[in-house]
Amino acid sequence: MRVTPEQLSIFDLFAHRYFGEDASLWLFGSRVDDQKKGGDYDFFVETNLVSADEIVVRKLALLAELQSTPQFEDEKIDIVVKRRASTFEMPIYQVAMHEGVRI
């Protein structure tokens, strides 16, 4: 993986702060492939939160806090959030969970 243990630790800490200790987290995309270069950070969060408004507010707060750290400063970060209770499925959910690395 092309992400440092410190970056994973920071994401884990902040993601659980905003989405709950029961949130499940994955890193997916180009950063899981050691042979690739560059690329943004793609994170997937599965949460028990239900309110779409609350999820958006927490996602933006998480992004702001991550980018305020030296480890993620000026980095492009994408966060995909899925509500566990939702029956709505997007293909990106399956890609993240099956091709990604669980944090």
KOLMAR-23708 format. One record per residue: residue number from 1; x, y, z of N, C-alpha, C in turn. Coordinates in Angstrom, 1 decimal. Layout:
N
atom k->NUM nc1->X nc2->Y nc3->Z cac1->X cac2->Y cac3->Z cc1->X cc2->Y cc3->Z;
...
//
This chain:
103
atom k->1 nc1->0.8 nc2->-1.2 nc3->0.0 cac1->0.0 cac2->0.0 cac3->0.0 cc1->0.9 cc2->1.2 cc3->0.0;
atom k->2 nc1->0.4 nc2->2.2 nc3->-0.7 cac1->1.2 cac2->3.5 cac3->-0.8 cc1->0.5 cc2->4.5 cc3->0.1;
atom k->3 nc1->0.5 nc2->4.2 nc3->1.4 cac1->0.0 cac2->5.0 cac3->2.5 cc1->0.8 cc2->4.7 cc3->3.7;
atom k->4 nc1->1.1 nc2->5.6 nc3->4.5 cac1->1.9 cac2->5.4 cac3->5.7 cc1->1.1 cc2->4.9 cc3->6.8;
atom k->5 nc1->1.7 nc2->4.1 nc3->7.7 cac1->0.9 cac2->3.7 cac3->8.9 cc1->0.4 cc2->4.9 cc3->9.7;
atom k->6 nc1->1.1 nc2->6.0 nc3->9.7 cac1->0.7 cac2->7.2 cac3->10.4 cc1->-0.6 cc2->7.8 cc3->9.7;
atom k->7 nc1->-0.6 nc2->7.8 nc3->8.4 cac1->-1.8 cac2->8.2 cac3->7.7 cc1->-3.0 cc2->7.4 cc3->8.0;
atom k->8 nc1->-2.8 nc2->6.0 nc3->8.0 cac1->-3.9 cac2->5.1 cac3->8.3 cc1->-4.4 cc2->5.3 cc3->9.7;
atom k->9 nc1->-3.5 nc2->5.5 nc3->10.6 cac1->-3.9 cac2->5.8 cac3->12.0 cc1->-4.7 cc2->7.1 cc3->12.2;
atom k->10 nc1->-4.3 nc2->8.1 nc3->11.5 cac1->-5.0 cac2->9.4 cac3->11.5 cc1->-6.4 cc2->9.2 cc3->10.9;
atom k->11 nc1->-6.5 nc2->8.6 nc3->9.8 cac1->-7.8 cac2->8.4 cac3->9.1 cc1->-8.7 cc2->7.6 cc3->10.1;
atom k->12 nc1->-8.2 nc2->6.5 nc3->10.6 cac1->-8.9 cac2->5.7 cac3->11.5 cc1->-9.5 cc2->6.5 cc3->12.7;
atom k->13 nc1->-8.6 nc2->7.2 nc3->13.3 cac1->-9.0 cac2->8.0 cac3->14.5 cc1->-10.1 cc2->9.0 cc3->14.1;
atom k->14 nc1->-9.9 nc2->9.8 nc3->13.1 cac1->-10.9 cac2->10.8 cac3->12.7 cc1->-12.1 cc2->10.2 cc3->12.1;
atom k->15 nc1->-12.1 nc2->9.2 nc3->11.3 cac1->-13.3 cac2->8.6 cac3->10.7 cc1->-14.1 cc2->8.0 cc3->11.8;
atom k->16 nc1->-13.6 nc2->7.4 nc3->12.8 cac1->-14.4 cac2->6.9 cac3->13.9 cc1->-14.9 cc2->8.0 cc3->14.8;
atom k->17 nc1->-14.2 nc2->9.1 nc3->14.9 cac1->-14.7 cac2->10.2 cac3->15.6 cc1->-16.0 cc2->10.8 cc3->15.0;
atom k->18 nc1->-16.0 nc2->10.8 nc3->13.7 cac1->-17.2 cac2->11.4 cac3->13.0 cc1->-18.2 cc2->10.4 cc3->12.6;
atom k->19 nc1->-17.9 nc2->9.2 nc3->12.4 cac1->-18.9 cac2->8.2 cac3->12.0 cc1->-19.2 cc2->7.1 cc3->13.0;
atom k->20 nc1->-18.6 nc2->7.2 nc3->14.2 cac1->-18.8 cac2->6.2 cac3->15.2 cc1->-17.8 cc2->5.1 cc3->15.3;
atom k->21 nc1->-17.7 nc2->4.5 nc3->16.5 cac1->-16.7 cac2->3.5 cac3->16.7 cc1->-17.0 cc2->2.2 cc3->15.9;
atom k->22 nc1->-18.3 nc2->2.1 nc3->15.5 cac1->-18.7 cac2->0.9 cac3->14.8 cc1->-18.6 cc2->1.0 cc3->13.3;
atom k->23 nc1->-18.1 nc2->2.2 nc3->12.8 cac1->-17.9 cac2->2.4 cac3->11.4 cc1->-16.8 cc2->1.4 cc3->10.9;
atom k->24 nc1->-17.1 nc2->0.9 nc3->9.6 cac1->-16.1 cac2->0.1 cac3->9.0 cc1->-15.4 cc2->0.9 cc3->7.9;
atom k->25 nc1->-14.1 nc2->0.7 nc3->7.8 cac1->-13.2 cac2->1.6 cac3->7.0 cc1->-12.4 cc2->0.8 cc3->6.0;
atom k->26 nc1->-12.3 nc2->1.3 nc3->4.8 cac1->-11.4 cac2->0.7 cac3->3.7 cc1->-10.6 cc2->1.8 cc3->3.0;
atom k->27 nc1->-9.4 nc2->1.4 nc3->2.6 cac1->-8.7 cac2->2.2 cac3->1.6 cc1->-8.8 cc2->1.5 cc3->0.3;
atom k->28 nc1->-9.1 nc2->2.2 nc3->-0.8 cac1->-9.2 cac2->1.5 cac3->-2.1 cc1->-8.7 cc2->2.4 cc3->-3.2;
atom k->29 nc1->-8.7 nc2->1.9 nc3->-4.4 cac1->-8.2 cac2->2.7 cac3->-5.5 cc1->-6.7 cc2->2.5 cc3->-5.7;
atom k->30 nc1->-6.1 nc2->3.5 nc3->-6.4 cac1->-4.7 cac2->3.3 cac3->-6.8 cc1->-3.7 cc2->3.2 cc3->-5.6;
atom k->31 nc1->-4.1 nc2->3.7 nc3->-4.4 cac1->-3.2 cac2->3.7 cac3->-3.3 cc1->-2.9 cc2->2.3 cc3->-2.7;
atom k->32 nc1->-3.8 nc2->1.3 nc3->-3.1 cac1->-3.6 cac2->0.0 cac3->-2.6 cc1->-2.6 cc2->-0.8 cc3->-3.5;
atom k->33 nc1->-2.2 nc2->-0.2 nc3->-4.6 cac1->-1.4 cac2->-0.9 cac3->-5.6 cc1->0.0 cc2->-0.3 cc3->-5.5;
atom k->34 nc1->1.0 nc2->-1.1 nc3->-5.0 cac1->2.4 cac2->-0.6 cac3->-4.9 cc1->3.1 cc2->-0.3 cc3->-6.2;
atom k->35 nc1->2.5 nc2->-0.8 nc3->-7.3 cac1->3.1 cac2->-0.6 cac3->-8.6 cc1->2.7 cc2->0.8 cc3->-9.3;
atom k->36 nc1->1.7 nc2->1.4 nc3->-8.8 cac1->1.2 cac2->2.7 cac3->-9.3 cc1->1.9 cc2->3.8 cc3->-8.7;
atom k->37 nc1->1.8 nc2->5.0 nc3->-9.3 cac1->2.4 cac2->6.2 cac3->-8.8 cc1->1.4 cc2->7.2 cc3->-8.6;
atom k->38 nc1->1.6 nc2->8.1 nc3->-7.6 cac1->0.7 cac2->9.2 cac3->-7.5 cc1->-0.7 cc2->8.8 cc3->-7.1;
atom k->39 nc1->-1.7 nc2->9.6 nc3->-7.4 cac1->-3.1 cac2->9.2 cac3->-7.1 cc1->-3.6 cc2->9.8 cc3->-5.8;
atom k->40 nc1->-4.9 nc2->10.0 nc3->-5.8 cac1->-5.5 cac2->10.5 cac3->-4.6 cc1->-5.7 cc2->9.4 cc3->-3.6;
atom k->41 nc1->-6.2 nc2->9.8 nc3->-2.4 cac1->-6.5 cac2->8.8 cac3->-1.4 cc1->-8.0 cc2->8.6 cc3->-1.4;
atom k->42 nc1->-8.4 nc2->7.3 nc3->-1.7 cac1->-9.8 cac2->6.9 cac3->-1.7 cc1->-10.1 cc2->6.1 cc3->-0.5;
atom k->43 nc1->-11.1 nc2->6.6 nc3->0.3 cac1->-11.5 cac2->5.9 cac3->1.5 cc1->-13.0 cc2->5.6 cc3->1.4;
atom k->44 nc1->-13.4 nc2->4.5 nc3->2.0 cac1->-14.7 cac2->4.1 cac3->2.0 cc1->-15.1 cc2->3.9 cc3->3.5;
atom k->45 nc1->-16.3 nc2->4.4 nc3->3.8 cac1->-16.8 cac2->4.4 cac3->5.2 cc1->-18.2 cc2->3.8 cc3->5.2;
atom k->46 nc1->-18.4 nc2->2.7 nc3->6.0 cac1->-19.7 cac2->2.2 cac3->6.1 cc1->-20.2 cc2->2.5 cc3->7.6;
atom k->47 nc1->-21.3 nc2->3.2 nc3->7.7 cac1->-21.7 cac2->3.7 cac3->9.0 cc1->-23.2 cc2->3.3 cc3->9.3;
atom k->48 nc1->-23.5 nc2->3.4 nc3->10.6 cac1->-24.8 cac2->3.2 cac3->11.1 cc1->-25.7 cc2->4.4 cc3->11.1;
atom k->49 nc1->-25.0 nc2->5.6 nc3->10.8 cac1->-25.8 cac2->6.8 cac3->10.7 cc1->-26.8 cc2->6.7 cc3->9.6;
atom k->50 nc1->-27.9 nc2->7.4 nc3->9.8 cac1->-29.0 cac2->7.3 cac3->8.8 cc1->-29.3 cc2->8.6 cc3->8.1;
atom k->51 nc1->-29.2 nc2->9.7 nc3->8.8 cac1->-29.5 cac2->11.0 cac3->8.2 cc1->-28.5 cc2->11.4 cc3->7.1;
atom k->52 nc1->-29.0 nc2->11.6 nc3->5.9 cac1->-28.1 cac2->12.1 cac3->4.8 cc1->-27.5 cc2->13.4 cc3->5.1;
atom k->53 nc1->-28.2 nc2->14.3 nc3->5.7 cac1->-27.7 cac2->15.6 cac3->6.1 cc1->-26.6 cc2->15.5 cc3->7.1;
atom k->54 nc1->-26.8 nc2->14.7 nc3->8.1 cac1->-25.7 cac2->14.5 cac3->9.1 cc1->-24.5 cc2->13.8 cc3->8.5;
atom k->55 nc1->-24.7 nc2->12.9 nc3->7.6 cac1->-23.5 cac2->12.2 cac3->6.9 cc1->-22.7 cc2->13.2 cc3->6.1;
atom k->56 nc1->-23.4 nc2->14.1 nc3->5.4 cac1->-22.7 cac2->15.1 cac3->4.6 cc1->-21.9 cc2->16.1 cc3->5.5;
atom k->57 nc1->-22.5 nc2->16.5 nc3->6.6 cac1->-21.8 cac2->17.4 cac3->7.5 cc1->-20.6 cc2->16.7 cc3->8.1;
atom k->58 nc1->-20.7 nc2->15.5 nc3->8.5 cac1->-19.6 cac2->14.8 cac3->9.1 cc1->-18.5 cc2->14.5 cc3->8.1;
atom k->59 nc1->-18.9 nc2->14.2 nc3->6.9 cac1->-17.9 cac2->13.9 cac3->5.8 cc1->-17.1 cc2->15.1 cc3->5.6;
atom k->60 nc1->-17.8 nc2->16.3 nc3->5.5 cac1->-17.0 cac2->17.5 cac3->5.2 cc1->-16.1 cc2->17.9 cc3->6.4;
atom k->61 nc1->-16.6 nc2->17.6 nc3->7.6 cac1->-15.7 cac2->17.9 cac3->8.8 cc1->-14.5 cc2->17.0 cc3->8.8;
atom k->62 nc1->-14.8 nc2->15.7 nc3->8.4 cac1->-13.7 cac2->14.7 cac3->8.4 cc1->-12.6 cc2->15.2 cc3->7.3;
atom k->63 nc1->-13.1 nc2->15.6 nc3->6.2 cac1->-12.2 cac2->16.0 cac3->5.1 cc1->-11.4 cc2->17.2 cc3->5.6;
atom k->64 nc1->-12.0 nc2->18.2 nc3->6.2 cac1->-11.4 cac2->19.4 cac3->6.7 cc1->-10.3 cc2->19.0 cc3->7.7;
atom k->65 nc1->-10.7 nc2->18.2 nc3->8.7 cac1->-9.7 cac2->17.8 cac3->9.7 cc1->-8.5 cc2->17.0 cc3->9.1;
atom k->66 nc1->-8.8 nc2->16.1 nc3->8.2 cac1->-7.7 cac2->15.4 cac3->7.6 cc1->-6.7 cc2->16.3 cc3->6.9;
atom k->67 nc1->-7.3 nc2->17.3 nc3->6.1 cac1->-6.4 cac2->18.1 cac3->5.3 cc1->-5.7 cc2->19.2 cc3->6.2;
atom k->68 nc1->-6.1 nc2->19.3 nc3->7.4 cac1->-5.4 cac2->20.2 cac3->8.3 cc1->-4.2 cc2->19.5 cc3->9.0;
atom k->69 nc1->-4.0 nc2->18.3 nc3->8.7 cac1->-2.8 cac2->17.5 cac3->9.3 cc1->-1.7 cc2->17.6 cc3->8.3;
atom k->70 nc1->-0.4 nc2->17.6 nc3->8.8 cac1->0.7 cac2->17.5 cac3->7.9 cc1->0.7 cc2->16.3 cc3->7.0;
atom k->71 nc1->0.2 nc2->15.2 nc3->7.5 cac1->0.2 cac2->13.9 cac3->6.7 cc1->-0.7 cc2->14.0 cc3->5.5;
atom k->72 nc1->-1.7 nc2->14.8 nc3->5.5 cac1->-2.7 cac2->14.9 cac3->4.4 cc1->-2.8 cc2->16.3 cc3->3.8;
atom k->73 nc1->-2.0 nc2->17.2 nc3->4.3 cac1->-2.0 cac2->18.6 cac3->3.8 cc1->-1.8 cc2->18.6 cc3->2.2;
atom k->74 nc1->-2.7 nc2->19.3 nc3->1.5 cac1->-2.6 cac2->19.5 cac3->0.1 cc1->-2.8 cc2->18.2 cc3->-0.7;
atom k->75 nc1->-3.3 nc2->17.2 nc3->-0.1 cac1->-3.6 cac2->15.9 cac3->-0.8 cc1->-5.0 cc2->15.9 cc3->-1.2;
atom k->76 nc1->-5.3 nc2->15.2 nc3->-2.3 cac1->-6.6 cac2->15.0 cac3->-2.8 cc1->-7.2 cc2->13.8 cc3->-2.1;
atom k->77 nc1->-8.3 nc2->13.9 nc3->-1.4 cac1->-8.9 cac2->12.8 cac3->-0.7 cc1->-10.4 cc2->12.7 cc3->-1.1;
atom k->78 nc1->-10.7 nc2->11.5 nc3->-1.4 cac1->-12.1 cac2->11.1 cac3->-1.7 cc1->-12.6 cc2->10.2 cc3->-0.7;
atom k->79 nc1->-13.8 nc2->10.5 nc3->-0.2 cac1->-14.4 cac2->9.6 cac3->0.8 cc1->-15.8 cc2->9.3 cc3->0.4;
atom k->80 nc1->-16.1 nc2->8.0 nc3->0.3 cac1->-17.4 cac2->7.4 cac3->-0.1 cc1->-18.0 cc2->6.9 cc3->1.2;
atom k->81 nc1->-19.2 nc2->7.3 nc3->1.4 cac1->-19.9 cac2->6.9 cac3->2.6 cc1->-21.2 cc2->6.1 cc3->2.3;
atom k->82 nc1->-21.3 nc2->4.9 nc3->2.9 cac1->-22.5 cac2->4.1 cac3->2.7 cc1->-23.2 cc2->3.9 cc3->4.0;
atom k->83 nc1->-24.5 nc2->4.1 nc3->4.0 cac1->-25.3 cac2->3.8 cac3->5.2 cc1->-25.6 cc2->2.3 cc3->5.2;
atom k->84 nc1->-25.3 nc2->1.6 nc3->6.4 cac1->-25.5 cac2->0.2 cac3->6.5 cc1->-27.0 cc2->-0.2 cc3->6.3;
atom k->85 nc1->-27.9 nc2->0.7 nc3->6.8 cac1->-29.3 cac2->0.4 cac3->6.8 cc1->-29.9 cc2->0.6 cc3->5.4;
atom k->86 nc1->-29.2 nc2->1.2 nc3->4.5 cac1->-29.8 cac2->1.5 cac3->3.2 cc1->-29.7 cc2->0.2 cc3->2.3;
atom k->87 nc1->-30.7 nc2->0.1 nc3->1.5 cac1->-30.7 cac2->-1.0 cac3->0.5 cc1->-30.2 cc2->-0.5 cc3->-0.9;
atom k->88 nc1->-30.0 nc2->0.8 nc3->-1.0 cac1->-29.4 cac2->1.4 cac3->-2.2 cc1->-28.0 cc2->1.0 cc3->-2.3;
atom k->89 nc1->-27.6 nc2->0.4 nc3->-3.5 cac1->-26.3 cac2->0.0 cac3->-3.7 cc1->-25.7 cc2->0.7 cc3->-5.0;
atom k->90 nc1->-24.5 nc2->1.1 nc3->-4.8 cac1->-23.7 cac2->1.7 cac3->-6.0 cc1->-22.6 cc2->0.8 cc3->-6.3;
atom k->91 nc1->-22.2 nc2->0.7 nc3->-7.5 cac1->-21.0 cac2->-0.2 cac3->-7.9 cc1->-19.8 cc2->0.1 cc3->-7.1;
atom k->92 nc1->-19.6 nc2->1.4 nc3->-6.8 cac1->-18.3 cac2->1.8 cac3->-6.1 cc1->-18.3 cc2->1.1 cc3->-4.7;
atom k->93 nc1->-19.4 nc2->0.8 nc3->-4.1 cac1->-19.4 cac2->0.2 cac3->-2.8 cc1->-18.8 cc2->-1.2 cc3->-2.9;
atom k->94 nc1->-19.1 nc2->-1.9 nc3->-3.9 cac1->-18.6 cac2->-3.3 cac3->-4.1 cc1->-17.1 cc2->-3.2 cc3->-4.4;
atom k->95 nc1->-16.7 nc2->-2.3 nc3->-5.3 cac1->-15.3 cac2->-2.1 cac3->-5.6 cc1->-14.5 cc2->-1.8 cc3->-4.4;
atom k->96 nc1->-15.0 nc2->-0.9 nc3->-3.6 cac1->-14.2 cac2->-0.5 cac3->-2.4 cc1->-14.1 cc2->-1.7 cc3->-1.4;
atom k->97 nc1->-15.1 nc2->-2.4 nc3->-1.2 cac1->-15.1 cac2->-3.5 cac3->-0.2 cc1->-14.3 cc2->-4.8 cc3->-0.7;
atom k->98 nc1->-14.4 nc2->-5.0 nc3->-2.0 cac1->-13.8 cac2->-6.2 cac3->-2.6 cc1->-12.4 cc2->-6.0 cc3->-3.1;
atom k->99 nc1->-12.1 nc2->-4.9 nc3->-3.6 cac1->-10.7 cac2->-4.6 cac3->-4.1 cc1->-9.9 cc2->-3.8 cc3->-3.1;
atom k->100 nc1->-10.5 nc2->-3.2 nc3->-2.1 cac1->-9.8 cac2->-2.3 cac3->-1.2 cc1->-9.2 cc2->-3.1 cc3->0.0;
atom k->101 nc1->-8.6 nc2->-2.4 nc3->0.9 cac1->-8.0 cac2->-3.0 cac3->2.1 cc1->-8.7 cc2->-2.5 cc3->3.3;
atom k->102 nc1->-9.2 nc2->-3.4 nc3->4.1 cac1->-9.9 cac2->-2.9 cac3->5.3 cc1->-8.9 cc2->-2.4 cc3->6.3;
atom k->103 nc1->-9.3 nc2->-1.2 nc3->6.8 cac1->-8.4 cac2->-0.5 cac3->7.8 cc1->-8.8 cc2->-1.0 cc3->9.2;
//
